[in-house]
Amino acid sequence: MDGPRLGGAAGPARDGLTPMSAEDLGEALSSLFVVALVSALAPLVVGLLARLRVPQVVVLLLGGILIGPQVLDWADPASVELLANVGLGFLFLLAGYELDLTLFRQRAGRLALVGWTVTAVLALAVVGLLEVVGLVRAFVPVALALTTTALGTLLPILRDNDMLGGAFGRYVLAAGAVGEFLPVVAIAIFLGANGSFLGLISLCAVGVLALLLSLAPRLVPARVARIVREGENATAQTTLRWTLALLLLLLVVANDFGLDVVLGAFLAGVVLRRWAPADVHVLEGKLDAVGYGFFIPVFFVASGMGLDLRSIAEAPGRLVLFFVLMLVVRGLPALPLYRTALPLPQRVEMVFLTATALPLLVALSAIGLATGVMLPENAAALVGAGVLSVLICPAAAVAIHRRHTRQQGEVSAVQPERPPG
């Protein structure tokens, strides 16, 4: 869908484009205001419900459902579709940026790859049975949905609760990155618009482009590099502008190659980690401000607005089934897999965190409906299960983490000090 042309209402049409009417512009701005209002109110609601420890993402989703066309009908999802897609891009940009590729040379990365492989095998077996009994039309998109982890969604929750530090943080980041990146690769190969072979070729082409872009800073003349550094914290905001240009470039390229835009966004984050200037923390703060301050909340509110409540109400069992399968197929393998790496409470946290999914479920459902391989009721149930996972799983993990941390503190407090020598 084309975005609104804010200047079109006042002048004649140019280049054969029909300008947006004043009425349409007013409706678009009204929808955007309501979405922005929900985004602004969400932190206040979280603060007022501090004892319940409700994640902000949950409030944004519920707010989207409330203002959406199926409840109050105060906002039109189509009016904020472009901004929501950019918000989705920012989610994966920041997830890719958090990913340190050296993790995959460590134990955390190896365990994450093994865990995802086990999950993929289980998903194919379970969803294959569902197809046999007639609950699923084509098992590939549903099976891929069960292998995803919403690292981008989890990041703000993990940051707010100090769960990214130490060994546990490394294991979570590695598992989350694998649970986002490998399903996106599988989508590009098996569900791409151009077929599996061309999808693989397109994937390789985008990957090569990302690699070339990661090497680009080495080719920049010293004078240009100095100008970029000097404008980093001035009104020019050079590094932030180049970051946004990089994100949009890879989104456009991925889309033109018939790949899902989340792949381009994730690769943009990985590339950006190599691009980052010396003052990396300043850039991170700016990206957080732009992403979490506006675009990402718009994505979550729009996701709630687009939820098909009628289909879920007609077949609630499917939603519950998919949610349970996400916990069993994606989450439970963490218990035996990390038995020598993490204590039991943290392994249970891993179960809930790795089973949290939403953005990719939205993408998979859209692809499945567009290609006709997914039943509408399954698409709605998958997205609903993703919403439920965001509502329940991070809150459960945070509660376990707080209890485990408190118990460790109590043990440390009662242990007698050893005498010196």
C-alpha positions as CSV (number, residue, x, y, z in Angstrom):
1,M,0.0,0.0,0.0
2,D,1.3,3.5,-0.9
3,G,1.9,5.8,2.1
4,P,-0.1,9.0,2.3
5,R,1.4,12.0,0.5
6,L,1.1,14.7,3.0
7,G,1.5,17.5,0.4
8,G,-0.9,16.1,-2.1
9,A,-4.1,17.6,-0.8
10,A,-3.2,21.1,-1.6
11,G,-2.0,20.8,-5.1
12,P,-2.7,19.1,-8.4
13,A,-1.8,15.6,-9.3
14,R,1.7,15.1,-10.7
15,D,3.3,12.3,-12.6
16,G,-0.1,10.6,-12.9
17,L,-0.4,10.1,-9.1
18,T,-3.8,11.0,-7.5
19,P,-3.3,13.2,-4.5
20,M,-4.8,12.1,-1.2
21,S,-8.0,13.9,-0.5
22,A,-8.4,16.1,2.6
23,E,-10.9,13.5,4.0
24,D,-8.5,10.6,3.5
25,L,-5.6,12.6,5.0
26,G,-7.7,13.4,8.0
27,E,-8.6,9.8,8.6
28,A,-4.9,8.7,8.2
29,L,-3.8,11.4,10.7
30,S,-6.6,10.5,13.1
31,S,-5.6,6.8,13.0
32,L,-1.9,7.7,13.5
33,F,-2.8,10.0,16.5
34,V,-4.8,7.2,18.2
35,V,-1.9,4.7,17.7
36,A,0.6,7.3,19.0
37,L,-1.7,7.9,22.0
38,V,-1.8,4.2,22.8
39,S,2.0,4.1,22.5
40,A,2.4,7.1,24.9
41,L,-0.1,5.7,27.4
42,A,1.5,2.2,27.5
43,P,4.4,3.1,29.8
44,L,2.0,4.8,32.2
45,V,-0.2,1.7,32.3
46,V,2.8,-0.4,33.0
47,G,3.9,1.9,35.8
48,L,0.4,1.8,37.4
49,L,0.4,-2.0,37.2
50,A,3.9,-2.3,38.4
51,R,3.0,-5.0,40.9
52,L,1.7,-7.2,38.2
53,R,4.9,-6.8,36.1
54,V,3.0,-6.5,32.8
55,P,5.5,-6.2,29.9
56,Q,4.9,-3.0,27.8
57,V,4.6,-5.1,24.7
58,V,1.5,-6.7,26.1
59,V,-0.1,-3.3,26.8
60,L,0.6,-2.2,23.2
61,L,-0.9,-5.3,21.8
62,L,-4.0,-5.1,23.9
63,G,-4.3,-1.4,23.2
64,G,-4.2,-2.2,19.4
65,I,-7.0,-4.8,19.9
66,L,-9.1,-2.2,21.8
67,I,-8.8,0.6,19.2
68,G,-8.9,-1.8,16.2
69,P,-11.8,-2.3,13.8
70,Q,-13.2,-5.3,15.7
71,V,-13.7,-3.5,19.0
72,L,-13.9,0.3,19.2
73,D,-12.9,1.0,15.5
74,W,-11.0,4.1,16.3
75,A,-8.1,3.5,13.9
76,D,-7.6,1.9,10.5
77,P,-4.7,-0.6,10.3
78,A,-4.1,0.3,6.7
79,S,-3.4,3.9,7.6
80,V,-0.3,2.9,9.6
81,E,0.8,-0.1,7.5
82,L,4.0,1.5,6.2
83,L,5.1,2.8,9.6
84,A,4.3,-0.6,11.1
85,N,6.5,-2.3,8.5
86,V,9.3,0.1,9.4
87,G,8.8,-0.7,13.1
88,L,9.1,-4.4,12.2
89,G,12.3,-3.6,10.4
90,F,13.6,-1.8,13.5
91,L,12.8,-4.8,15.6
92,F,15.0,-7.0,13.5
93,L,17.6,-4.3,13.0
94,L,18.2,-4.1,16.7
95,A,18.1,-7.9,17.0
96,G,20.7,-8.2,14.4
97,Y,22.8,-5.5,16.0
98,E,22.7,-7.3,19.4
99,L,24.0,-10.5,17.7
100,D,27.7,-11.0,18.1
101,L,28.8,-13.5,15.5
102,T,31.6,-14.7,17.7
103,L,28.9,-16.3,19.8
104,F,28.7,-19.1,17.2
105,R,32.3,-20.0,17.8
106,Q,31.4,-20.5,21.4
107,R,29.3,-23.1,23.3
108,A,26.3,-20.8,23.4
109,G,26.1,-20.6,19.6
110,R,26.6,-24.4,19.1
111,L,23.9,-25.3,21.6
112,A,21.6,-22.7,19.9
113,L,22.1,-24.4,16.5
114,V,21.6,-27.9,17.9
115,G,18.4,-26.7,19.8
116,W,16.9,-25.2,16.6
117,T,17.7,-28.3,14.6
118,V,15.9,-30.5,17.2
119,T,13.0,-28.1,17.2
120,A,12.8,-28.2,13.4
121,V,12.7,-32.0,13.3
122,L,10.0,-32.1,16.0
123,A,8.0,-29.4,14.3
124,L,8.0,-31.3,11.0
125,A,6.9,-34.5,12.7
126,V,4.1,-32.9,14.7
127,V,2.7,-30.7,12.0
128,G,2.9,-33.5,9.5
129,L,0.5,-35.4,11.8
130,L,-1.8,-32.4,12.0
131,E,-1.9,-32.4,8.2
132,V,-2.8,-36.0,8.1
133,V,-5.8,-35.5,10.4
134,G,-6.9,-32.5,8.4
135,L,-6.1,-29.6,10.8
136,V,-3.4,-28.2,8.5
137,R,-3.5,-27.6,4.8
138,A,0.3,-27.3,4.2
139,F,2.6,-28.1,7.0
140,V,5.7,-26.1,6.0
141,P,4.6,-22.6,7.1
142,V,3.0,-23.9,10.3
143,A,6.1,-26.0,11.1
144,L,8.4,-23.0,10.5
145,A,6.1,-21.0,12.8
146,L,6.9,-23.4,15.7
147,T,10.6,-22.9,15.3
148,T,10.7,-19.1,15.8
149,T,11.8,-17.0,18.7
150,A,10.9,-13.3,18.9
151,L,14.3,-12.0,20.0
152,G,13.4,-8.5,18.9
153,T,10.2,-8.6,21.0
154,L,12.1,-10.0,24.0
155,L,15.0,-7.5,23.9
156,P,13.3,-4.6,25.6
157,I,11.9,-7.0,28.3
158,L,15.3,-8.6,28.9
159,R,17.0,-5.2,29.1
160,D,14.4,-3.8,31.5
161,N,14.9,-6.8,33.8
162,D,18.8,-7.1,33.6
163,M,18.6,-10.5,32.0
164,L,21.2,-10.0,29.2
165,G,24.3,-10.1,31.4
166,G,26.6,-13.1,32.1
167,A,26.4,-16.6,30.7
168,F,22.6,-16.6,30.7
169,G,22.5,-13.5,28.5
170,R,24.8,-15.1,26.0
171,Y,22.7,-18.3,25.8
172,V,19.5,-16.3,25.4
173,L,20.9,-14.0,22.7
174,A,22.3,-17.0,20.7
175,A,19.1,-19.0,20.9
176,G,17.0,-16.0,20.1
177,A,19.1,-15.0,17.1
178,V,19.0,-18.6,15.7
179,G,15.3,-18.7,16.3
180,E,14.8,-15.5,14.2
181,F,17.4,-15.8,11.5
182,L,17.1,-19.5,10.5
183,P,13.3,-19.4,10.1
184,V,13.7,-16.3,7.9
185,V,16.2,-18.2,5.8
186,A,13.8,-21.1,5.5
187,I,11.0,-18.7,4.5
188,A,13.2,-17.3,1.8
189,I,14.0,-20.8,0.4
190,F,10.7,-22.7,0.8
191,L,8.1,-20.0,0.8
192,G,9.6,-17.4,-1.5
193,A,7.6,-16.0,-4.4
194,N,10.2,-17.2,-6.9
195,G,10.4,-20.8,-5.9
196,S,13.0,-22.7,-3.8
197,F,15.9,-22.6,-6.2
198,L,15.5,-18.9,-7.0
199,G,14.8,-18.2,-3.4
200,L,18.1,-19.7,-2.4
201,I,19.9,-17.7,-5.2
202,S,18.2,-14.5,-4.0
203,L,19.1,-15.3,-0.4
204,C,22.8,-15.7,-1.4
205,A,22.7,-12.4,-3.4
206,V,21.3,-10.4,-0.5
207,G,23.9,-12.1,1.8
208,V,26.7,-11.1,-0.5
209,L,25.4,-7.5,-0.7
210,A,25.3,-7.4,3.1
211,L,28.9,-8.7,3.2
212,L,30.1,-6.0,0.8
213,L,28.3,-3.3,2.8
214,S,30.0,-4.5,5.9
215,L,33.4,-3.9,4.2
216,A,32.4,-0.5,2.8
217,P,33.7,1.6,5.8
218,R,37.3,0.4,4.9
219,L,36.9,2.0,1.5
220,V,35.7,5.4,2.7
221,P,38.3,8.2,2.2
222,A,39.7,9.6,5.5
223,R,38.2,13.0,4.9
224,V,34.7,11.6,4.4
225,A,35.1,9.4,7.5
226,R,36.2,12.6,9.5
227,I,33.1,14.5,8.3
228,V,30.9,11.6,9.4
229,R,32.5,11.5,12.8
230,E,32.2,15.2,13.3
231,G,28.5,15.2,12.3
232,E,27.6,12.3,14.5
233,N,26.4,14.4,17.4
234,A,25.6,17.6,15.5
235,T,22.4,18.5,13.7
236,A,23.6,16.5,10.7
237,Q,23.3,13.2,12.8
238,T,25.4,11.5,10.1
239,T,25.7,8.0,11.7
240,L,21.9,7.9,12.4
241,R,21.0,9.0,8.9
242,W,23.3,6.4,7.3
243,T,21.9,3.7,9.6
244,L,18.4,4.5,8.5
245,A,19.5,4.5,4.9
246,L,21.2,1.1,5.3
247,L,18.1,-0.3,6.9
248,L,15.8,0.9,4.1
249,L,18.3,-0.2,1.4
250,L,18.4,-3.8,2.6
251,L,14.6,-3.8,3.1
252,V,14.1,-2.6,-0.5
253,V,16.7,-5.1,-1.8
254,A,15.2,-8.0,0.1
255,N,11.7,-7.1,-1.1
256,D,12.8,-6.8,-4.7
257,F,14.4,-10.2,-4.5
258,G,11.2,-11.7,-3.3
259,L,12.4,-12.2,0.2
260,D,10.7,-11.2,3.5
261,V,11.8,-7.8,4.6
262,V,12.7,-9.1,8.1
263,L,15.7,-10.8,6.5
264,G,17.0,-7.4,5.1
265,A,16.4,-5.8,8.5
266,F,18.3,-8.5,10.4
267,L,21.2,-8.4,8.0
268,A,21.2,-4.6,8.3
269,G,21.7,-5.0,12.1
270,V,24.5,-7.4,11.6
271,V,26.2,-5.1,9.1
272,L,25.7,-2.1,11.3
273,R,27.6,-3.8,14.2
274,R,30.7,-3.6,11.9
275,W,29.8,-0.1,10.7
276,A,29.4,1.3,14.2
277,P,31.6,4.3,15.0
278,A,33.9,4.5,18.1
279,D,31.1,6.0,20.2
280,V,28.9,2.9,19.8
281,H,26.8,3.6,22.9
282,V,25.7,6.9,21.6
283,L,24.5,5.3,18.4
284,E,22.7,2.6,20.3
285,G,20.9,5.3,22.4
286,K,19.8,7.0,19.2
287,L,18.5,3.8,17.6
288,D,16.7,3.0,20.8
289,A,15.1,6.5,20.8
290,V,14.0,6.2,17.2
291,G,13.0,2.6,17.3
292,Y,11.5,2.1,20.7
293,G,10.3,5.7,20.9
294,F,8.1,5.5,17.9
295,F,8.3,2.9,15.1
296,I,8.4,-0.3,17.2
297,P,5.4,0.6,19.4
298,V,3.5,1.4,16.1
299,F,4.2,-2.1,14.9
300,F,2.9,-3.8,18.1
301,V,-0.2,-1.6,18.2
302,A,-0.9,-2.3,14.5
303,S,-0.4,-6.1,15.2
304,G,-3.1,-5.9,17.8
305,M,-5.4,-4.0,15.5
306,G,-5.0,-6.6,12.8
307,L,-5.8,-9.6,15.0
308,D,-8.8,-11.6,13.6
309,L,-10.8,-12.0,16.8
310,R,-13.8,-13.5,15.0
311,S,-11.8,-16.4,13.6
312,I,-10.2,-17.0,17.0
313,A,-13.6,-16.9,18.8
314,E,-15.0,-19.5,16.3
315,A,-12.1,-21.9,16.8
316,P,-10.4,-21.2,20.2
317,G,-9.0,-24.7,20.4
318,R,-6.6,-24.1,17.5
319,L,-5.1,-21.1,19.3
320,V,-4.6,-23.2,22.5
321,L,-3.2,-26.0,20.4
322,F,-0.6,-23.9,18.7
323,F,0.4,-22.2,21.9
324,V,1.0,-25.5,23.6
325,L,2.9,-26.7,20.6
326,M,5.1,-23.6,20.7
327,L,6.0,-24.4,24.3
328,V,6.5,-28.1,23.7
329,V,8.3,-28.0,20.3
330,R,10.4,-24.8,20.7
331,G,10.6,-24.4,24.4
332,L,11.0,-27.8,26.1
333,P,14.2,-28.9,24.3
334,A,16.0,-26.3,26.3
335,L,15.6,-28.4,29.5
336,P,17.9,-31.3,28.5
337,L,20.0,-29.3,26.0
338,Y,21.3,-26.8,28.6
339,R,21.4,-29.2,31.5
340,T,25.2,-28.8,32.0
341,A,25.3,-25.1,31.1
342,L,22.6,-23.6,33.2
343,P,20.9,-24.3,36.6
344,L,17.3,-25.6,36.4
345,P,15.6,-22.2,37.1
346,Q,17.4,-20.6,34.2
347,R,16.7,-23.6,31.9
348,V,13.0,-23.1,32.7
349,E,13.4,-19.4,31.8
350,M,14.9,-20.5,28.5
351,V,11.8,-22.7,27.9
352,F,9.5,-19.7,28.1
353,L,11.8,-17.2,26.4
354,T,12.6,-19.4,23.3
355,A,8.8,-20.2,23.0
356,T,7.9,-16.5,22.7
357,A,7.0,-15.6,19.1
358,L,5.0,-13.0,17.2
359,P,6.6,-10.9,14.4
360,L,7.5,-13.9,12.3
361,L,4.1,-15.5,12.9
362,V,2.5,-12.4,11.5
363,A,4.8,-12.6,8.4
364,L,4.3,-16.4,8.0
365,S,0.5,-16.0,8.3
366,A,0.5,-13.3,5.7
367,I,2.6,-15.4,3.3
368,G,0.4,-18.5,3.9
369,L,-2.8,-16.6,3.2
370,A,-1.3,-14.8,0.1
371,T,-0.2,-18.1,-1.4
372,G,-3.3,-20.0,-0.4
373,V,-1.5,-22.7,1.5
374,M,-2.7,-21.7,4.9
375,L,-6.3,-22.0,6.2
376,P,-7.6,-18.6,7.4
377,E,-8.5,-20.0,10.8
378,N,-4.9,-21.4,11.2
379,A,-3.4,-18.0,10.3
380,A,-5.6,-16.2,12.9
381,A,-4.9,-18.9,15.5
382,L,-1.1,-18.7,14.9
383,V,-1.0,-15.0,15.4
384,G,-3.3,-15.3,18.4
385,A,-1.0,-17.9,19.9
386,G,1.9,-15.5,19.2
387,V,0.1,-12.8,21.1
388,L,-0.6,-15.2,23.9
389,S,3.0,-16.2,24.1
390,V,4.0,-12.6,24.4
391,L,1.4,-12.1,27.1
392,I,2.4,-15.2,29.2
393,C,5.9,-16.4,28.4
394,P,8.1,-13.4,29.1
395,A,6.2,-12.6,32.3
396,A,6.7,-16.2,33.5
397,A,10.4,-16.0,32.7
398,V,10.8,-12.7,34.5
399,A,9.0,-14.0,37.6
400,I,11.3,-17.0,37.7
401,H,14.4,-14.8,37.1
402,R,13.4,-12.5,40.0
403,R,12.7,-15.4,42.3
404,H,16.0,-17.1,41.4
405,T,18.0,-13.9,41.9
406,R,16.3,-13.2,45.2
407,Q,17.1,-16.8,46.4
408,Q,20.7,-16.4,45.3
409,G,20.9,-13.1,47.2
410,E,19.5,-14.8,50.4
411,V,22.0,-17.7,50.1
412,S,24.9,-15.2,49.7
413,A,23.7,-13.2,52.7
414,V,23.6,-16.2,55.1
415,Q,26.8,-17.8,54.1
416,P,29.5,-17.2,56.7
417,E,32.7,-15.4,55.6
418,R,35.7,-17.6,55.3
419,P,38.6,-16.7,57.6
420,P,41.6,-15.2,55.7
421,G,44.4,-17.5,54.8
